[in-house]
């Protein structure tokens, strides 16, 4: 998927709604709210009261949010992936409304705690209705000693130091670079962690070992079934630098080795990076005749990035990502040419043989998220510019450095209403024919998201 792509729907449509251009009114309404809501001056010193019960940790802690999201997609009717989504060319725009409920919390009793993260969502557009409820996390944590922790259940892993990508996050779900901080569904594992402090050149050390089974009904989407996988991570704090050595082995996925680091060079300037090596990484490659062949190879992926906070409270994050497992420009052009041939075949004969081949190629890797080899990432946010409190504008950009196509997403974020968050975004995709973002199904997207936290 792409972070700004419209939904892919096939098959029989369900009951339709006809929102038309209803997205425009909420967008204008949001802008009015952002600049018209009065800002509270806050409590004065005379109002301050100290209540020790507030700071006492409670056994049961819980929270979450309710979210409403409106999206308007404008499609690129000449693109390759548009044809795969809409072979009959029956859609130029799409309006979608989504409601989401997320619940998280924990119950603690001495050295034991149970933690959970639940999420449910429903969406409706002109084509269909969908709903889904998932257990993103539910795990038991035991701390027999101050240095030993045992966790069992479903939990989300966030290995790696990259913001947009994590090549060394072998147990991570793939995150959306435009929303890298969103909670993701976890995997069911058993993990043991041991931590120790030294006070010398190596200030502290932690060792984590995770066992991840893949059985029927358990982690089925991780890889090959009926097997058990093992992942280990060694963490070191060397002066002001965090370092992780990561190893994964198992039959669900091939063995791989990883390394990441993060260091503060100054109070407002930090660097980070990741490295991953996979000795045996097979991938499907599309041949000139439209057939797919399994190509064995070894792959190296790495990421380098920095984070800088200016005196004006502007945060800048830059990253470069290289992925050997991605496809070259020539390999992607072959895929786009196959789709173009399928479009022409359908126009002249109504046959779908080439279309079926293109769909199969997409399911075999060519249609995955960010299929190229070299990417650049930039995110700039400015907290409370010109003393406009609770207001944070920002912009996120991603560029495919091989074909020079890109996506740009400016946004406005307002948090001046107690427990409320309002975000307005516009995503713009640009690229030439046979480029990644030039061949995406949609050419832009407008999104309004309203969240209430409790």
N, C-alpha and C positions, 0 to 999 in steps of 0.2 A: 504494500500500500504506500501511498504518498501522503504526507501530512496535510496536503491541501487538495488531494484528489476527492472527487465526488464518489458516492457509493456505487459499487458494482452490483447490479441486480439482473437476474435472469429469471426465466420461467414466468408463471402466471402472475399477473398483478393482483393485489388485493384491493380493497375498497379505497377509492381515491378521495383526496381532498383537493380543494382548488384555492390555495393561498394566493396565487398570482404573484404580485409584487409586495406582499404584506411585510416582507423583510425591511423595506425602506422606512416604514413608519416607526418600528421599534428602534431602528438605528438613529433616526432623528431625535426620538424621545430620549434615548440614552445620552446623546450629546447635550440635550437641554438639562438633564439631571446632573451631568458632570459639572456644569458650570453655574448651576442655579441653587444647588443645595447649600444652605448656610453651614459653616464650619463651627463646631463647638469650641469654645476657648479652653475647655478642660477644667479640672478641679483646681481650686486655689489651695494655698498652704493651710488655710483655716479648715478646709474640708477633710484634711487627711486624718485617717484613723488607722491604728495598727491592730489587726486582728490575727493572732497567732494561728487560729484554726485554718485560715486561708492557706498557710504555708505547710500545713501538715499533709503529708502524702496520704491520699485516700486509697483504700483497697480497690474500689471500683472507679475506674476512670473511663469516660467515653465521650464521643463527639462525632462530628461528621459535617456534611453539608448537603443542601438541596440545590440543584442547579437547573436552570433553564437556558437553552442555547438555540439561537436562530442562525441559520446558514443559508446563504444564497450563492449558488455556483453558476458561473458562466462557462460554457463548454467551448473547446476549440474543435470545431466540426471537421477541420482538415487534418487533425492529428491521428496518429496510428492507434493510440490507446483509446481514443474516442470511438473508433470503429469497432474495437473489441468489446467495448461496453454497450454500444448502441449500434449494432450492425444495420438496423433499419433506419438509422439517422432520425429517430423520432423525438429527440430531446435536445434543445439548445440551452436551456437553463433548468435549474432544479432548486426548489426551496425545501428546506428540511427543518423541523423543529424536534428538539431532543430534551427529554427530562431525565435527570439523573439523581439518585440518592446514594450517598456513601456513608457508611457507619464504621467507625473504628473505636477500639478501646482495649482495656486490659483489666484483669482482676488479679491482684497480688496478695499473696499470703506468705509472709516471712521470705524464704528464699525461692519461692515458686510463683510463677505468674503465667496466666493464659492470655494470649493476645489475639486480636481478630481484626480483619478488614473485609467488609462486605460491600458489594456494589451492585446496583441494579439500574438499568437504563431502558428507555423506550423512545423510539423515534418514528416520525411519520413524514413522508414526502408525497409527491404527486403519484408515485408509482406503487408504494407499498408501506406497510407498517411492520416494525420489528421491535421486539423486546427481549431483554436478557438479564438474568440475575446470576452473579458469580460470587464465589468465596475467593477473594484475592489472597487472603491470608488467614490462617487459624493454626496456631502452634503453641506448644507448652515449653516454657523456659525454666530450667532448674539451675540453681547455683549452689552446689554442695559446699564450695569454698569461695573465698574472695577471688581466686585466680582461675577457677574452673567453671565453665558454663556448658550446659547440655540443652539443645533445642530440638524438638521433634514436631513435625507437622508441615503445613504449607506456609511458606514465607517467601518474600521477594528479596532477591539478591541485587546489590548495587556495587559490585566489584568494579574497580577501575576508577580513574581520576578524571576522565574526559567528561565534558558537559554534553556534547551532542552525540558522541559515539563512545563505545567501550570495547575496543578489539580484544582486551584481556578479560572482559566480563563473561567468562565461559558459562556461568549459570544464570546470567541476566536475561530478561526479556529485552527485545529490541525496543528502544524508546524513540519517541518522536522528537527530532531536534528542535521543532518549534515549541514543544511543551516537554522539555526534558525532566521537569520536576514532578510530573504527574505520577500518581501511584500506579504500579503495574501488578498484574497477577503473578503470584509466586509459583514455586514448584514444591512438591512434597519431598522433604529431606529429613535426615537425622544428622545433626551437626554437633561437634564437640570443639570447644575453644579453650585454650589455655593462654593466660597472659601473665607476664612477669616484668617488673621494673628493675633496672640496674643502677642508673645514675652515673654511668661512665660514658664513653663515646656513643655506645648504643644505650639510649635512655630507657627504652622499653621494647619488648618483643611479645608477639602473639602468634600462636599457631592454631589454625582452624582446619578441621577435616570434615567434609560433608559427604554423605552417602545418598545418592539419588537413584531410586529404583524406577524402572519403566516397565509397568505391567498394564494389563487391561484395566482401564479406569484410573490409573495412576500415572501422571506425567506422560500421557500417550503422545502428546505433540512434541516431545523433546527429541525423539529419534527412534532408533530400532527398538523393538519390543522384547519383553521377556529377558531383561538383563539388569544388572546393577552397575552404576557408574560411581566413580570416586573423584572428588576434587579436594585439593589442599591449597592453603594459602599461608605463607609466612610473612608476617608484618614486622617491620623494624622501624623504629624512630631513631634516626641518626642525626643528632643535633636538631636542626630545624627542618629536616627532610623526612617525609613519610615514604617508605619503600615497601612494595609488596612483590613477592615471588609466588607465582600461581602455576598450578599443575592440574591437568584434567586427564583422566584415562577411563575408558569404558568402551563397550561395544555399540552403544546408542549413537555416539559420535566418535570420530577419530581422536587420538591423543593429541594434546597441545600444551604448549609452554607459554607463560606470560610473565610480564614484568610491568609495574607501573610506579610512578613517583609523583610527589607534589612537594614543592618547597616555596617558602616565603623568602624572597630576596629583599623585601622591605615591607613595612607595615601596610603599604597600599599596592604592592606588586608581588605576584606569585606566578610560578610556572608549573606545568604539569605535563605528563606524558605517559604513553602506554606502548607496549610492544607485545606482539603475539606471533608465535611460530607454530605452524601445523605441518608436520612432516608428510602426512598422507591426506591430501584434500582432493577428493574427486569432485568434478563438476561437469554438468551437461553443457555441451557446446553444439551450436546449430551449424550444420554444414551447408554448403551452397545448394545442395539438392533439397533442402528442407528437412533432412533427417537429423536426429539428435544422437550424439555419441558421447560416451562417458570418457572424460579425459583425466587421467591421474596426474597429480602434480603436488608439489609442496608450496605452501603459501606463507608469506610474511605480511603482517599488517602492523601499522604503527600510527601513533597520533602524538602531535606536539601542540601545546597550547599555552596561553598566558591569560592572566586576569589582572586588570589595572583599575584602581579607583582614584579618580582625580579629586582635586580640592573642591571642584564644583559638584561633587557627589554624582559624577557620571561613571558608571561601571562599564568597562569594555572587556569582552571575552573574545579571543581569537583562537582558532584551531585549524590545523592542517591534518588531514586524514588520508592515509594510503592503504589500499586493500587489494592485495594480489588476487583474492578470490573473485573480485569484480570482473566485468567484461571490458574488453578493449573497445575503442570506437568502431573498429572494423567488425567485431563480433556483434555489437549492438546495431550497426547499420544493416547487417544481414537479417536481423530480426525485424527491423522496420520495413525492409524491402519485402519480406515474406508477408507482412500485414498489408502492404500496398498491393501486392499481387492478389491477396485474398479479397481485397475490396474490389479490384477490377474483375476478378472471376465472378463474384456475386452480382456485380452490375450487369455482366454480359450473359451469364448462364444460370444465375441463381444457385449455383453449386456452392457447397460449403466445405469442400475437402481441404483447401488451403487455410480456411478459417479455423478448422479443427486442428490443423498442424500448428497454427500460430497460438491458439489457446493452450495447446499442450506445451509448447515452448515456454509460454508465460508461467505455467504451473511448475515447470522444471527449473526455474531460476531467473529467466529473463524478465519476468513480471514482478520480481521481488523489490523490496524497498531500497532505493538508491543503488543501482546495479553497476555503477561505474567504478573506477579505480582510484581517482584522486579528487578530493573535495576540499574546499575552504569554507569555513564557518565564521561568522561574525555576529555578535549580539551586543548592542549598545542600549543601555537604559539610563535615564536621567531622573533621579528621585527628587520630587518637589522642585521643579525648575521655576525660577523667578518667584520663589517663596509661595507657590501654589501648593498648599499642604494637601496631603493624601493623594496627590496626583503624580503618576509616573508614566511618561511616554517612553517608547522604545522602538527598536527596529531589529529584525533578525534577517540575515542574508545567508544563503547557501549557494555555492557555485560549483558546478562540475568543471574542474580545471582542465579536463581533456577536451570537451566539446564546447566549453565556454558558455553553456546555458546556465540559468540561475533562477532563483526564486527570492523575492523580497517581501517581508511581512512587517509593515509598521503597525503599531498598536498604541492604545490609550488605556491606562489602568487607573481606576479610581476606587479608594477604600475609605472615603470620608463618612459613610453611613455605618453605624455600629453593626458589626458582624456581617456586613454586606461587601461584596466585591463585584465591580462592573468592569468588563473588558471588551473593547471594540477593536477588531482586527480587519486588515485588508491584505490578502495574499495575492501577489502578482507573479506569474510565471512567464519567462521569456527565453527564447532560444530559436535557432534556425531549424530547418527541416532536418530530420535524422539526428537531432540532439535530444538529450534526456528530457529537459523541461519543455522543449519545443514540441515534443510528441506526447506530453501528458494529456489526459482527457480534458481537463479544465484549464482555462487560461487565467482565471482569477476566482477569488472567493471572498465574500464579506461575512464576518462572523460577529455576533453579539452574544456574550456570555454573562449571565447574572448568577451569582452564588450567594447563598445565605449559610453561614457557618453557625453551628450550635454546639 
